């Protein structure tokens, strides 16, 4: 089995794209609109895992609910991303050690998705 992607319903595509591209550093691989009310963007990580962002303009922004979803991402440049997250006041949970050897901290994306940043 090979998981292809995780889908996230977004409130604002531009804000979400900026987060996933500029902050997390994922690579945009495809954007398209199956209708004039929907935009879809696919991003990929270095290991090939993909994230699909969907903005559906027929759904109220207040009804976009991604509660309970979280994504764990390991970074080689952990200290750099920690510094940037602190500067941007994005940290939801400060760095901690989990399972005796996994250092990580937590942030939230613009759509309420929990992001666990893991030291690679």
Order of alpha helices (4+ residues) and beta strands (2+ residues): beta-alpha-beta-beta-beta-beta-alpha-beta-beta-beta
